Amino acid sequence: MERPRVVFAFAAWPNKIGGVERFSEKLARHLNLRGWDLTLWFEAEPPAPVREFLLAPGNVKVDIFPEQSQVGVANVKRSLRMLSKERPTLVCYSLGGVVQLWPFLGRLMGAKGSVYYDQTSRTKGSESYTASGIVRWLMKPLSRSVCATHFVKRCSDREGIVPASKSMVIFSGTDTTCPQGRGEDFRQQFGIPLDRTLVMQVSWLVPDKGVDIALRAAAVAIAQQPSLHFVFCGEGSHRAEYDCLAKELGIENRVTWTGQVLDLIGSGAFQAADILIQCSQWQEAFGFSVAEGMAAGLPIIASRIGGLPELIRVGENGFLFEPTSFSELAQHILQLQADPDLRKRMGDHSRKIVAEHFDLSVCVTQWVDLLTSLSCRSTGRFVSRVRMQADLDSRGGRQGE
C-alpha cells in the first residue's frame, strides 16, 4: 500500500542548517513514525551537507522549484505537473506569502487539505492591510494556517486573508538535543581572543535586521569596556556598508564578520558567545537564532518588536529595548558584561523557557497531529465536482470518436 505523502513548498534557499532545515528534518522523522513520506520543494539547490542532512530520515525527497510563489501560467502548469508526480495527501507551503494557488491546485489534484505555515515577518506599514473580498474568496480552499507566534496570529486575524477560525498557533522551535560545537574552536577559527566578552548577532546583513543599531551600540559599549567584542554571523547586501560604518566608529578591531556559517550550532558559535543580541527593525515573526541561543544557555537582548517579546522574559532570560535605541541596547550589554553571575542565571532561564515552550520535538508533534487530522477528512464537494466533470468529458470524448 502506498504511503501517504506531504508536499511542503518552502519559498527559500536552504543554504544552511538553520530553523527551516531543522524543522523539515524533524518533521520527516515524526511523519516516518506514522508511516508517511515527505517531499520538500525549495527554490534553489541546497549545498551538499544540507541536502544530506535533509535526506537523513530516509522518507524524504528534495526537489527544486524556483520562483514557486509567482502566479503565472507557466508556474501553474509546472505546479500541476509536480503535484501530479507526487500525488500528495496534503500540501503545505511557507515563506512566499499566504495568497498562493497551492490550496486550490492541491485540492484539484486530489489532496485532502492544505496548510500554510505563517512564519513571515511583517514590514513597516503593513499594519493597515486588510484582505479584499477577492483575496478571501481565493483562499477559501485553504484548510488551516499555522502561526509561528501569537503575534503572527494577531496579524493574520487582522488582515483577514484567513478566517480566524482556520488559524492556530504552533510555536516555531529549536532542536534542544543538537550537539553543541566547541566555543574555543569557533573563536580560534575567526581569530577572536578568548579573553573578550563576545556579543553575537545572527542575521542577514540588511537594514531590517538593525545591524547599524548594533554597531552604534557596540561603539558606546566598547568605549566604556574595551574587553567587549562583537561578531555578526550572516551575509547580506549591506555588508560592505556596515564594514565601513564599523571603521567610521573606530571599532573595526572589535568586530568580526563571519559570513554565512553552514551550521551555527555545530560550529560552536553559540558556545563561543556570552550574549546574544537581535536588533530587528521589522516585525519579526519568531526568531530562530534567538531560540537557538536560548537553547545554548545565552542571555538575550532583543528589540521590543513583533514576536520577539514572546521569547524573552524581561529580567529572567534577558532584556528588551526600543528598536532604534542603540543607547538602551548598549546599557543592557554593559550590565551583562559586568555581571557573569547574571549572565549565567539568565542563560539557565533561557534553557528552561526553550524546554517548556519552544522545543522542536513538541512543536513538530503538534504539526503531525494536525496533518493526521486533516488527512482523515474528505476532499469535499470541490474535488468531487471536478472529477465528475472530468469523467463526463472523458466519456463524452469517447462517444464522439
C-alpha positions as CSV (number, residue, x, y, z in Angstrom):
1,M,0.0,0.0,0.0
2,E,1.3,3.4,-1.0
3,R,2.3,5.6,2.0
4,P,0.6,9.0,2.5
5,R,2.8,11.9,1.4
6,V,3.1,15.5,2.5
7,V,4.4,18.0,0.0
8,F,5.9,21.1,1.7
9,A,6.9,24.0,-0.5
10,F,9.3,26.5,1.0
11,A,9.9,29.7,-1.0
12,A,13.5,29.8,0.2
13,W,17.0,28.6,-0.5
14,P,18.2,26.1,2.2
15,N,21.8,27.4,2.2
16,K,22.5,26.4,5.9
17,I,21.3,24.0,8.6
18,G,19.0,26.5,10.3
19,G,15.5,26.8,11.5
20,V,13.6,25.8,8.4
21,E,16.0,22.9,7.7
22,R,15.9,21.5,11.2
23,F,12.1,21.8,11.2
24,S,11.9,19.9,7.9
25,E,14.3,17.1,9.1
26,K,12.4,16.7,12.4
27,L,9.0,16.7,10.6
28,A,10.2,14.0,8.3
29,R,11.3,11.8,11.3
30,H,8.0,12.3,13.1
31,L,6.0,11.6,9.9
32,N,8.0,8.4,9.3
33,L,6.9,7.1,12.7
34,R,3.3,7.5,11.4
35,G,4.1,5.8,8.1
36,W,4.2,9.0,6.0
37,D,6.6,10.4,3.4
38,L,7.7,14.0,2.9
39,T,8.6,15.9,-0.3
40,L,10.4,19.2,0.1
41,W,10.4,21.8,-2.6
42,F,12.9,24.6,-2.3
43,E,13.8,27.5,-4.7
44,A,17.4,26.5,-5.1
45,E,19.7,23.5,-4.7
46,P,21.0,23.1,-1.1
47,P,24.7,22.7,-0.5
48,A,25.7,19.0,-0.3
49,P,25.9,18.9,3.6
50,V,22.4,20.5,3.8
51,R,20.9,18.1,1.3
52,E,22.5,15.2,3.2
53,F,21.0,16.5,6.5
54,L,17.5,16.8,4.9
55,L,17.6,13.3,3.4
56,A,18.9,11.6,6.6
57,P,15.4,10.5,7.9
58,G,15.1,8.2,4.8
59,N,11.5,9.1,3.9
60,V,12.3,12.4,2.2
61,K,12.6,13.7,-1.4
62,V,14.1,17.1,-2.1
63,D,13.2,18.8,-5.3
64,I,13.9,22.3,-6.7
65,F,11.0,24.6,-7.7
66,P,12.5,28.1,-8.4
67,E,10.3,31.2,-8.1
68,Q,7.5,29.0,-6.8
69,S,5.5,31.9,-5.4
70,Q,4.9,33.5,-8.8
71,V,1.4,33.2,-10.1
72,G,1.9,32.8,-13.9
73,V,0.5,30.3,-16.4
74,A,3.9,28.6,-16.7
75,N,4.1,28.2,-12.9
76,V,0.6,26.9,-12.7
77,K,1.4,24.2,-15.3
78,R,4.6,23.3,-13.5
79,S,2.8,23.1,-10.2
80,L,0.3,20.7,-11.6
81,R,3.0,18.6,-13.2
82,M,4.9,18.3,-9.9
83,L,1.7,17.7,-7.9
84,S,0.7,15.0,-10.4
85,K,4.1,13.3,-9.9
86,E,3.8,13.3,-6.1
87,R,0.1,12.9,-5.6
88,P,0.3,14.3,-2.1
89,T,-2.3,13.6,0.6
90,L,-1.6,17.1,1.9
91,V,0.0,20.2,0.6
92,C,1.8,22.7,2.9
93,Y,3.7,25.9,2.0
94,S,5.6,28.7,3.7
95,L,7.7,31.9,3.2
96,G,6.1,33.0,0.0
97,G,3.0,34.6,1.5
98,V,-0.3,33.1,2.2
99,V,-2.0,34.2,-1.0
100,Q,-1.0,31.4,-3.3
101,L,-2.6,28.9,-5.6
102,W,-1.3,25.9,-3.6
103,P,-4.6,25.2,-1.7
104,F,-6.7,25.3,-5.0
105,L,-4.2,23.3,-7.0
106,G,-3.7,20.8,-4.3
107,R,-7.4,20.1,-4.0
108,L,-7.7,19.9,-7.8
109,M,-5.1,17.2,-7.8
110,G,-6.9,15.2,-5.0
111,A,-5.1,16.4,-1.9
112,K,-7.2,16.1,1.2
113,G,-6.1,19.5,2.6
114,S,-3.6,22.3,2.7
115,V,-1.7,24.2,5.4
116,Y,0.1,27.5,5.3
117,Y,2.9,27.9,7.8
118,D,2.9,31.6,8.6
119,Q,6.4,32.4,9.8
120,T,6.5,35.6,7.7
121,S,7.8,38.8,9.4
122,R,5.7,41.9,8.7
123,T,7.2,45.0,7.2
124,K,6.6,48.5,8.5
125,G,3.3,49.9,7.2
126,S,1.7,46.5,6.8
127,E,-0.5,47.2,9.9
128,S,-3.2,48.8,7.8
129,Y,-3.6,45.9,5.3
130,T,-6.9,44.1,5.2
131,A,-7.8,41.5,2.6
132,S,-10.2,42.2,-0.2
133,G,-13.2,40.1,-0.9
134,I,-11.4,38.5,-4.0
135,V,-8.4,37.5,-1.9
136,R,-10.7,36.0,0.8
137,W,-12.5,34.0,-1.9
138,L,-9.3,32.8,-3.5
139,M,-8.1,31.5,-0.1
140,K,-11.3,29.6,0.7
141,P,-9.7,26.2,-0.2
142,L,-7.0,26.6,2.5
143,S,-7.6,24.1,5.3
144,R,-5.6,25.7,8.1
145,S,-3.0,28.4,8.8
146,V,-0.3,27.6,11.4
147,C,1.1,30.8,13.0
148,A,4.6,30.8,14.5
149,T,3.7,33.0,17.4
150,H,0.7,34.7,18.9
151,F,1.9,38.0,17.3
152,V,1.6,36.3,13.9
153,K,-1.9,35.1,14.7
154,R,-3.0,38.6,15.7
155,C,-1.6,39.9,12.4
156,S,-3.3,37.1,10.4
157,D,-6.7,37.8,12.1
158,R,-6.4,41.5,11.5
159,E,-5.5,41.0,7.8
160,G,-8.5,38.7,7.3
161,I,-6.9,36.7,4.5
162,V,-7.5,33.5,6.5
163,P,-10.6,33.3,8.8
164,A,-9.6,33.4,12.5
165,S,-11.3,30.0,12.9
166,K,-8.9,28.5,10.5
167,S,-5.7,29.7,12.1
168,M,-3.9,28.4,15.1
169,V,-0.6,28.9,16.9
170,I,2.1,26.3,16.9
171,F,5.3,27.9,18.1
172,S,8.3,27.5,15.9
173,G,11.0,25.8,17.9
174,T,14.6,24.7,18.1
175,D,16.2,21.2,18.5
176,T,17.4,21.2,22.1
177,T,19.2,17.9,21.5
178,C,21.6,19.1,18.9
179,P,25.3,18.6,19.9
180,Q,26.9,22.0,20.5
181,G,30.3,22.6,19.0
182,R,33.2,23.9,21.0
183,G,33.3,27.7,21.5
184,E,37.1,27.7,21.7
185,D,37.2,26.2,18.2
186,F,34.8,28.9,16.8
187,R,36.9,31.7,18.4
188,Q,40.1,30.3,17.0
189,Q,38.6,29.9,13.5
190,F,37.7,33.6,13.4
191,G,40.6,35.0,15.4
192,I,38.6,36.1,18.4
193,P,40.6,36.3,21.6
194,L,39.4,34.0,24.4
195,D,39.6,36.8,27.0
196,R,37.0,39.0,25.3
197,T,33.3,39.1,26.2
198,L,31.6,38.1,23.0
199,V,28.3,39.7,21.9
200,M,26.8,37.9,18.9
201,Q,24.1,38.7,16.3
202,V,22.9,36.1,13.8
203,S,21.0,37.6,10.9
204,W,21.1,38.8,7.3
205,L,23.2,41.9,7.0
206,V,20.3,44.2,5.9
207,P,18.6,47.2,7.4
208,D,15.6,45.2,8.6
209,K,17.9,43.4,11.0
210,G,19.2,46.6,12.6
211,V,22.9,45.9,12.1
212,D,23.6,49.6,12.2
213,I,21.9,49.9,15.6
214,A,24.0,47.0,16.9
215,L,27.2,48.7,15.6
216,R,26.4,52.1,17.2
217,A,25.6,50.3,20.5
218,A,28.9,48.5,20.2
219,A,30.7,51.8,19.8
220,V,29.1,53.1,23.0
221,A,29.7,49.9,25.0
222,I,33.3,49.4,23.8
223,A,34.2,53.0,24.8
224,Q,33.3,52.0,28.4
225,Q,34.5,48.4,28.3
226,P,37.2,47.7,25.7
227,S,37.2,43.9,26.5
228,L,33.9,43.6,24.5
229,H,34.0,42.0,21.1
230,F,31.1,41.8,18.6
231,V,30.6,39.1,16.0
232,F,28.0,39.1,13.2
233,C,27.1,35.7,11.6
234,G,25.4,36.0,8.3
235,E,25.6,37.6,4.9
236,G,23.7,40.3,3.1
237,S,23.6,43.1,0.5
238,H,24.7,45.7,3.0
239,R,27.8,44.0,4.4
240,A,30.3,46.5,2.8
241,E,28.2,49.4,4.1
242,Y,28.3,48.0,7.7
243,D,32.0,47.3,7.5
244,C,32.6,51.0,6.6
245,L,30.4,52.1,9.5
246,A,32.4,50.0,11.9
247,K,35.6,51.7,10.6
248,E,33.9,55.1,10.9
249,L,33.0,54.3,14.5
250,G,36.6,53.2,15.2
251,I,35.6,49.7,16.3
252,E,36.7,47.6,13.4
253,N,39.3,45.8,15.6
254,R,36.4,44.7,17.9
255,V,34.1,43.5,15.2
256,T,34.2,40.2,13.3
257,W,32.2,39.3,10.2
258,T,31.9,35.5,9.8
259,G,29.8,35.4,6.6
260,Q,27.3,32.6,6.3
261,V,28.0,29.8,8.8
262,L,26.7,26.4,7.5
263,D,25.8,25.0,10.9
264,L,25.9,27.6,13.7
265,I,25.1,25.1,16.5
266,G,27.6,22.5,15.4
267,S,30.3,25.1,14.7
268,G,30.3,26.2,18.4
269,A,29.1,29.7,17.6
270,F,26.6,29.9,20.5
271,Q,29.1,28.3,22.9
272,A,31.6,30.9,21.9
273,A,29.2,33.8,22.7
274,D,28.5,35.3,26.1
275,I,25.5,37.5,25.0
276,L,23.1,37.2,22.0
277,I,21.5,40.3,20.6
278,Q,18.8,40.6,17.9
279,C,18.2,44.2,16.7
280,S,15.3,43.6,14.3
281,Q,13.6,46.7,12.9
282,W,10.8,44.9,11.2
283,Q,8.0,42.8,12.9
284,E,9.9,39.6,13.4
285,A,7.6,36.6,13.2
286,F,9.6,34.4,15.6
287,G,13.4,34.4,15.8
288,F,15.1,31.1,15.2
289,S,18.5,32.3,16.1
290,V,17.2,33.7,19.4
291,A,15.7,30.3,20.3
292,E,18.9,28.5,19.3
293,G,20.9,30.9,21.5
294,M,18.5,30.3,24.4
295,A,18.9,26.5,24.0
296,A,22.7,27.1,24.3
297,G,22.2,28.9,27.6
298,L,22.7,32.5,26.5
299,P,21.1,35.7,27.9
300,I,19.2,37.6,25.1
301,I,18.8,41.2,24.3
302,A,16.2,41.8,21.6
303,S,14.1,44.5,20.0
304,R,10.7,45.0,21.5
305,I,9.0,44.2,18.2
306,G,7.0,41.5,16.5
307,G,7.1,38.1,18.1
308,L,10.4,38.5,19.9
309,P,8.8,39.6,23.2
310,E,7.2,36.1,23.3
311,L,10.7,34.5,23.7
312,I,12.1,37.0,26.2
313,R,11.0,37.2,29.9
314,V,12.4,40.6,30.9
315,G,14.7,40.2,33.8
316,E,14.6,36.4,33.7
317,N,16.4,35.4,30.5
318,G,17.2,38.8,29.0
319,F,16.1,42.3,28.1
320,L,14.1,44.1,25.5
321,F,14.9,47.5,24.1
322,E,13.2,50.0,21.8
323,P,14.3,49.0,18.3
324,T,16.0,52.3,17.4
325,S,17.6,53.0,20.8
326,F,21.2,51.9,20.5
327,S,22.0,53.7,23.8
328,E,19.5,51.4,25.6
329,L,20.9,48.4,23.9
330,A,24.4,49.5,25.0
331,Q,23.4,49.8,28.6
332,H,22.0,46.3,28.7
333,I,25.2,44.9,27.1
334,L,27.3,46.7,29.7
335,Q,25.1,45.4,32.5
336,L,25.5,41.8,31.4
337,Q,29.2,42.2,30.7
338,A,29.8,43.4,34.2
339,D,28.0,40.6,35.9
340,P,28.9,37.0,34.9
341,D,26.6,35.6,37.5
342,L,23.7,37.4,36.0
343,R,24.6,36.1,32.5
344,K,24.6,32.5,33.9
345,R,21.3,32.9,35.7
346,M,19.6,34.3,32.6
347,G,21.2,31.6,30.4
348,D,19.8,29.0,32.7
349,H,16.4,30.6,32.4
350,S,16.8,30.6,28.6
351,R,17.3,26.9,28.6
352,K,14.2,26.3,30.8
353,I,12.0,28.6,28.7
354,V,13.0,26.8,25.5
355,A,12.4,23.4,27.0
356,E,8.9,24.4,28.2
357,H,7.7,26.4,25.2
358,F,9.9,26.1,22.1
359,D,11.2,22.6,21.9
360,L,11.1,21.5,18.3
361,S,10.0,17.9,19.0
362,V,6.9,19.2,20.8
363,C,6.1,21.7,18.1
364,V,6.5,19.0,15.3
365,T,4.3,16.6,17.2
366,Q,1.6,19.2,17.2
367,W,2.2,19.6,13.4
368,V,1.9,15.9,12.8
369,D,-1.3,15.7,14.8
370,L,-2.8,18.5,12.7
371,L,-1.7,16.8,9.4
372,T,-3.1,13.5,10.5
373,S,-6.5,15.0,11.4
374,L,-6.7,16.8,8.1
375,S,-5.9,13.6,6.2
376,C,-8.9,11.9,7.7
377,R,-11.2,14.4,6.1
378,S,-13.0,14.2,2.8
379,T,-11.6,16.3,0.0
380,G,-15.2,17.6,-0.3
381,R,-17.6,18.6,-3.0
382,F,-15.0,20.7,-4.7
383,V,-12.9,17.7,-5.9
384,S,-16.0,15.6,-6.4
385,R,-17.4,18.2,-8.9
386,V,-14.0,18.5,-10.7
387,R,-13.7,14.7,-11.0
388,M,-17.3,14.3,-12.1
389,Q,-16.9,16.9,-14.8
390,A,-13.6,15.3,-16.0
391,D,-15.3,11.9,-16.1
392,L,-18.2,13.3,-18.1
393,D,-15.8,15.0,-20.5
394,S,-13.9,11.8,-20.9
395,R,-16.9,9.7,-21.6
396,G,-18.2,12.3,-24.0
397,G,-15.0,12.3,-25.9
398,R,-15.0,8.5,-26.3
399,Q,-18.6,8.5,-27.6
400,G,-17.7,11.1,-30.2
401,E,-14.7,9.1,-31.5
